[in-house]
Amino acid sequence: MPDHLGNQLSPFAGLAAAAAATTRLRIGAFVFANDYRHPLVLAREAATLDVLSGGRFELGMGAGWMKSDYRELGMIYDPPPRRVDRLEEAIPLVKRLLAGETVTHRGEHYQMERASAGVPTVQKPRPPLAIGGGGPRMLKLAAREADIVGLVPGFSARGWPLFGQATETATAEKVALVKEAAGDRFERLEMNAWLSSAGLAGSGNSLLGSAAAVTMGAATAVYGSPYVLYGTLGAVRERLLRRREALGISYYTIPSRSMESMAPLVEALAGK
């Protein structure tokens, strides 16, 4: 689930409901915005979801980027370096709390006195951590700290996506940066790509929707953006397998509006 205000369920309650209704599905937020919650509060909520899901929770963290959320919260939308400063301080604290440590901390942005998440996690030493980012600093941070690295186009200081970073070439450069920063850790990392739009020809779509998917598939195959995914089931399957081979991306975040139409892709990739 995304972590934004507006027309969506609260991610904590929504993820708990998804876990209760399933037995194998893993749950997570892509991604919790660090500025909205103190690290201790986030760690406690994350540990609770890990327990309630029987160890199926993945914690996603980011610096926050949607300007409208900050406006609704009455918070200052600081420049990216300042928001990343806070995230960089928060991540080790959350990881330590989820690993069961009692934490005392006196930092620039956060203060803790013998703090504990209070709920032992099912997954040891802690649930997997996903960090999404588009800029070099965020990608290097993810390479050092995360188990799952989420690749997204970078954002401007005003919170707008930088479309020049949405190409296959730009993404390959991001992966190379992560690989260099991660060092020996890279082989243990899972690479994720966030899809802004996706659809399959057929798969319950209307004739018009299928035609649009075929047209978009041809266009995106030429443009080569990893952040848009359209086409026939066979073409999309082969594209993802080739991209995994070339860039190591094996994990995709699909928009909820595309969830049902993309379901056959999960079956088509099973065991591959």
SELOLUM-74814 format. One record per residue (C-alpha): residue number from 1; z, y, x; residue in one letter. Coordinates in nm, 2 decimals. Example, Ala and Ser with C-alpha at 12.3 -4.5 7.8 and 13.67 -1.06 7.14 Angstrom:
residues 2
PT   nr       w       v       u  rest
PT    1    0.78   -0.45    1.23     a
PT    2    0.71   -0.11    1.37     s
END
This chain:
residues 272
PT   nr       w       v       u  rest
PT    1    0.00    0.00    0.00     m
PT    2   -0.05    0.36    0.11     p
PT    3    0.24    0.59    0.14     d
PT    4    0.15    0.91   -0.04     h
PT    5    0.28    1.11   -0.33     l
PT    6    0.07    1.15   -0.64     g
PT    7   -0.09    0.89   -0.86     n
PT    8    0.04    0.57   -0.70     q
PT    9    0.34    0.34   -0.72     l
PT   10    0.63    0.38   -0.48     s
PT   11    0.55    0.15   -0.19     p
PT   12    0.89    0.00   -0.16     f
PT   13    0.92   -0.11   -0.52     a
PT   14    0.55   -0.20   -0.54     g
PT   15    0.57   -0.42   -0.23     l
PT   16    0.88   -0.59   -0.35     a
PT   17    0.70   -0.67   -0.68     a
PT   18    0.40   -0.81   -0.49     a
PT   19    0.63   -1.03   -0.28     a
PT   20    0.81   -1.16   -0.59     a
PT   21    0.48   -1.25   -0.76     a
PT   22    0.34   -1.45   -0.47     t
PT   23    0.45   -1.71   -0.22     t
PT   24    0.21   -1.67    0.08     r
PT   25    0.08   -1.31    0.06     l
PT   26    0.21   -1.08    0.34     r
PT   27    0.31   -0.73    0.24     i
PT   28    0.31   -0.40    0.41     g
PT   29    0.24   -0.03    0.39     a
PT   30   -0.05    0.13    0.57     f
PT   31    0.14    0.33    0.68     v
PT   32    0.48    0.47    0.61     f
PT   33    0.48    0.84    0.71     a
PT   34    0.75    0.90    0.96     n
PT   35    0.83    1.25    0.85     d
PT   36    0.92    1.15    0.50     y
PT   37    1.22    0.93    0.61     r
PT   38    1.49    0.91    0.87     h
PT   39    1.44    0.61    1.10     p
PT   40    1.77    0.45    0.98     l
PT   41    1.66    0.47    0.61     v
PT   42    1.32    0.33    0.69     l
PT   43    1.47    0.04    0.90     a
PT   44    1.71   -0.05    0.62     r
PT   45    1.43   -0.05    0.36     e
PT   46    1.20   -0.25    0.59     a
PT   47    1.47   -0.51    0.66     a
PT   48    1.54   -0.54    0.29     t
PT   49    1.17   -0.60    0.21     l
PT   50    1.16   -0.86    0.49     d
PT   51    1.45   -1.05    0.33     v
PT   52    1.32   -1.02   -0.03     l
PT   53    0.98   -1.15    0.08     s
PT   54    1.12   -1.44    0.28     g
PT   55    0.98   -1.30    0.61     g
PT   56    0.64   -1.18    0.49     r
PT   57    0.67   -0.81    0.56     f
PT   58    0.48   -0.60    0.82     e
PT   59    0.60   -0.25    0.90     l
PT   60    0.33    0.02    0.93     g
PT   61    0.43    0.36    1.08     m
PT   62    0.23    0.68    1.13     g
PT   63    0.29    1.04    1.20     a
PT   64    0.19    1.16    0.86     g
PT   65   -0.14    1.34    0.79     w
PT   66   -0.20    1.43    0.43     m
PT   67   -0.13    1.80    0.39     k
PT   68   -0.08    1.78    0.01     s
PT   69    0.22    1.55    0.06     d
PT   70    0.38    1.80    0.29     y
PT   71    0.31    2.08    0.04     r
PT   72    0.47    1.88   -0.25     e
PT   73    0.77    1.80   -0.03     l
PT   74    0.81    2.16    0.07     g
PT   75    0.79    2.05    0.44     m
PT   76    0.62    2.24    0.72     i
PT   77    0.29    2.08    0.82     y
PT   78    0.35    2.09    1.19     d
PT   79    0.06    2.06    1.44     p
PT   80   -0.02    1.70    1.53     p
PT   81    0.16    1.70    1.87     p
PT   82    0.48    1.79    1.70     r
PT   83    0.45    1.52    1.43     r
PT   84    0.37    1.26    1.70     v
PT   85    0.67    1.38    1.90     d
PT   86    0.89    1.28    1.61     r
PT   87    0.71    0.95    1.56     l
PT   88    0.74    0.87    1.93     e
PT   89    1.12    0.92    1.91     e
PT   90    1.15    0.73    1.58     a
PT   91    0.96    0.41    1.67     i
PT   92    1.20    0.27    1.93     p
PT   93    1.49    0.35    1.71     l
PT   94    1.34    0.16    1.41     v
PT   95    1.25   -0.14    1.64     k
PT   96    1.61   -0.16    1.77     r
PT   97    1.76   -0.13    1.43     l
PT   98    1.53   -0.40    1.29     l
PT   99    1.62   -0.63    1.59     a
PT  100    1.99   -0.61    1.47     g
PT  101    2.12   -0.36    1.73     e
PT  102    2.39   -0.10    1.65     t
PT  103    2.24    0.23    1.77     v
PT  104    2.39    0.55    1.89     t
PT  105    2.13    0.81    1.97     h
PT  106    2.12    1.18    2.06     r
PT  107    1.76    1.30    2.06     g
PT  108    1.56    1.61    2.00     e
PT  109    1.47    1.51    1.65     h
PT  110    1.72    1.23    1.54     y
PT  111    2.09    1.18    1.57     q
PT  112    2.27    0.84    1.51     m
PT  113    2.63    0.73    1.54     e
PT  114    2.68    0.35    1.56     r
PT  115    2.40    0.30    1.31     a
PT  116    2.29   -0.04    1.18     s
PT  117    2.02   -0.15    0.94     a
PT  118    2.29   -0.37    0.78     g
PT  119    2.05   -0.64    0.67     v
PT  120    1.94   -0.92    0.92     p
PT  121    1.57   -0.97    0.91     t
PT  122    1.41   -1.31    0.84     v
PT  123    1.15   -1.26    1.11     q
PT  124    1.28   -1.25    1.46     k
PT  125    1.33   -1.05    1.66     p
PT  126    1.19   -0.82    1.39     r
PT  127    0.89   -0.78    1.15     p
PT  128    0.56   -0.70    1.31     p
PT  129    0.49   -0.33    1.37     l
PT  130    0.16   -0.17    1.29     a
PT  131    0.08    0.18    1.41     i
PT  132   -0.23    0.36    1.29     g
PT  133   -0.40    0.63    1.48     g
PT  134   -0.73    0.80    1.58     g
PT  135   -0.65    1.02    1.87     g
PT  136   -0.58    0.91    2.23     p
PT  137   -0.21    0.98    2.22     r
PT  138   -0.16    0.78    1.91     m
PT  139   -0.37    0.49    2.03     l
PT  140   -0.18    0.48    2.36     k
PT  141    0.15    0.49    2.17     l
PT  142    0.03    0.20    1.95     a
PT  143   -0.09    0.01    2.26     a
PT  144    0.26    0.03    2.41     r
PT  145    0.47   -0.02    2.10     e
PT  146    0.28   -0.20    1.82     a
PT  147    0.19   -0.56    1.73     d
PT  148   -0.10   -0.44    1.51     i
PT  149   -0.31   -0.14    1.62     v
PT  150   -0.47    0.04    1.32     g
PT  151   -0.80    0.22    1.41     l
PT  152   -0.89    0.52    1.20     v
PT  153   -1.11    0.82    1.27     p
PT  154   -0.91    1.11    1.42     g
PT  155   -0.80    1.40    1.20     f
PT  156   -0.83    1.77    1.25     s
PT  157   -0.53    2.00    1.27     a
PT  158   -0.59    2.07    0.90     r
PT  159   -0.58    1.70    0.81     g
PT  160   -0.95    1.63    0.76     w
PT  161   -1.11    1.32    0.90     p
PT  162   -1.34    1.37    1.21     l
PT  163   -1.66    1.19    1.10     f
PT  164   -1.80    1.20    1.45     g
PT  165   -1.53    0.94    1.54     q
PT  166   -1.64    0.70    1.26     a
PT  167   -1.92    0.53    1.46     t
PT  168   -1.93    0.19    1.62     e
PT  169   -1.97    0.35    1.96     t
PT  170   -1.67    0.58    1.91     a
PT  171   -1.46    0.28    1.79     t
PT  172   -1.56    0.08    2.09     a
PT  173   -1.43    0.36    2.31     e
PT  174   -1.10    0.36    2.12     k
PT  175   -1.06   -0.02    2.16     v
PT  176   -1.13    0.02    2.54     a
PT  177   -0.86    0.29    2.55     l
PT  178   -0.61    0.06    2.37     v
PT  179   -0.70   -0.22    2.61     k
PT  180   -0.63   -0.01    2.92     e
PT  181   -0.31    0.13    2.78     a
PT  182   -0.18   -0.21    2.66     a
PT  183   -0.24   -0.40    2.99     g
PT  184   -0.11   -0.75    2.96     d
PT  185    0.00   -0.69    2.60     r
PT  186   -0.36   -0.65    2.47     f
PT  187   -0.42   -1.02    2.42     e
PT  188   -0.12   -1.04    2.18     r
PT  189   -0.23   -0.73    1.98     l
PT  190   -0.41   -0.76    1.64     e
PT  191   -0.68   -0.49    1.59     m
PT  192   -0.71   -0.34    1.25     n
PT  193   -0.98   -0.11    1.10     a
PT  194   -0.92    0.10    0.79     w
PT  195   -1.20    0.10    0.54     l
PT  196   -1.26    0.42    0.35     s
PT  197   -1.51    0.25    0.11     s
PT  198   -1.63   -0.11    0.06     a
PT  199   -1.82   -0.33   -0.18     g
PT  200   -2.03   -0.65   -0.22     l
PT  201   -2.35   -0.70   -0.39     a
PT  202   -2.27   -0.94   -0.69     g
PT  203   -1.90   -1.03   -0.69     s
PT  204   -1.86   -0.92   -1.05     g
PT  205   -2.03   -0.58   -0.99     n
PT  206   -2.27   -0.44   -1.24     s
PT  207   -2.64   -0.45   -1.16     l
PT  208   -2.62   -0.08   -1.06     l
PT  209   -2.31   -0.15   -0.85     g
PT  210   -2.47   -0.44   -0.67     s
PT  211   -2.78   -0.23   -0.60     a
PT  212   -2.56    0.05   -0.46     a
PT  213   -2.38   -0.20   -0.24     a
PT  214   -2.71   -0.33   -0.10     v
PT  215   -2.84    0.03   -0.04     t
PT  216   -2.51    0.13    0.12     m
PT  217   -2.51   -0.19    0.33     g
PT  218   -2.85   -0.11    0.47     a
PT  219   -2.74    0.25    0.55     a
PT  220   -2.41    0.15    0.71     t
PT  221   -2.57   -0.12    0.92     a
PT  222   -2.80    0.14    1.07     v
PT  223   -2.52    0.40    1.11     y
PT  224   -2.28    0.13    1.23     g
PT  225   -1.95    0.27    1.10     s
PT  226   -1.66    0.01    1.11     p
PT  227   -1.49    0.22    0.84     y
PT  228   -1.75    0.16    0.56     v
PT  229   -1.84   -0.19    0.45     l
PT  230   -2.12   -0.27    0.21     y
PT  231   -2.39   -0.54    0.16     g
PT  232   -2.43   -0.90    0.04     t
PT  233   -2.15   -1.15    0.11     l
PT  234   -2.35   -1.32    0.38     g
PT  235   -2.45   -1.00    0.56     a
PT  236   -2.09   -0.86    0.55     v
PT  237   -1.94   -1.19    0.67     r
PT  238   -2.17   -1.20    0.97     e
PT  239   -2.12   -0.83    1.05     r
PT  240   -1.74   -0.88    1.06     l
PT  241   -1.77   -1.19    1.27     l
PT  242   -1.99   -1.01    1.52     r
PT  243   -1.76   -0.72    1.53     r
PT  244   -1.46   -0.94    1.59     r
PT  245   -1.65   -1.09    1.89     e
PT  246   -1.75   -0.75    2.03     a
PT  247   -1.44   -0.54    1.95     l
PT  248   -1.16   -0.78    1.86     g
PT  249   -1.12   -0.64    1.51     i
PT  250   -0.99   -0.91    1.28     s
PT  251   -0.78   -0.72    1.03     y
PT  252   -0.92   -0.48    0.77     y
PT  253   -0.75   -0.25    0.52     t
PT  254   -0.96   -0.25    0.20     i
PT  255   -0.93    0.02   -0.07     p
PT  256   -0.75   -0.10   -0.38     s
PT  257   -1.05    0.00   -0.60     r
PT  258   -1.26   -0.26   -0.40     s
PT  259   -1.00   -0.53   -0.40     m
PT  260   -1.14   -0.75   -0.67     e
PT  261   -1.51   -0.72   -0.57     s
PT  262   -1.42   -0.80   -0.20     m
PT  263   -1.21   -1.11   -0.29     a
PT  264   -1.50   -1.36   -0.22     p
PT  265   -1.51   -1.23    0.14     l
PT  266   -1.16   -1.37    0.20     v
PT  267   -1.27   -1.71    0.11     e
PT  268   -1.60   -1.68    0.31     a
PT  269   -1.40   -1.60    0.62     l
PT  270   -1.13   -1.86    0.57     a
PT  271   -1.09   -2.07    0.88     g
PT  272   -1.34   -1.87    1.09     k
END
